[in-house]
Amino acid sequence: MNTTAHAAPTPAAASQRAGCLIFVAALVAFATFDAGSKYMISRYPPTFLNLMRYTAVALVGALWLLRAWRGRARGAQAGAPVPARAGAAGPRPTGLLVVRGLLLCAVATCYMTALIWMPLSEATAIYFTAPLIMVALSPWLLRERVRALQWLAVAVGFGGMLLVVRPGGDLPWIGTALMAAAAICYALFQLATRRLAGQTPGYVQFASTTAICWVGAALPAPFFPLAATPGAGELLALLALGLCSGIAQVLLIVAFQRVAASTLAPLNYLQVPMAVAYSTFLFNRPPDLEAAAGIVLICGAGLFLALNRRA
């Protein structure tokens, strides 16, 4: 019998494991927010749901900033040197920050509106073509080289999307178009985020994006009046959903501080089976065989690209 004691995990390995678990917790929170939004969309217009969402996200961001400022103040009182903030040097790319916020605002609007017509599983699968779109656009927008195998993965992923959508099938065209628009805007949002990396502090990106998305939801809200005024319980539920989204965003930031993005990228696709489970058991809308095959192809292509980039 081998009596050699197992080596204790190093602090770096333990931190990486914790970061991966935090990332999965963020994905669970995002999937839960999507499922809750799908449930609420039958009662309230998308603009109202987005307004409640970003009100709660702004609260999370304010608490996060307050905690950071208090930490910096304690450090200053103790005589500790204040670390330089990433992206503090040089001119701030304000125009790209605004574009990034507008893109996420478009994502939230298109995604939430599409849920009026789209089953959650198929909607999430189409949305997760965003990494494929990002790879397809990167040669022109980022001047990055895309290899032949990567193009093949993009083609397979889009083939999977056609299996999910099946032009002329049961999915409503307006919901499909809105979800495709959300995926395109999210791919552009990711590209903008990559361009801003190292230029702008994370909290500035978080605050500016939240403010733009809140205004983007508030401006059209008066033109979409509520059919019924939510009671106190439903208001709390809507705020809880928004907090779920805000906390998920903070968890993502914490995870990326512990683990490389290339390591976390494949885990993103765990959100797709979560959406399928919610759609099947909560809404009784499981994907049919063709859609399930398309979902597998989309996830497989995305995983290949994520793992290939990691290598």
Disulfide bonds with the S-S distance in Angstrom:
none
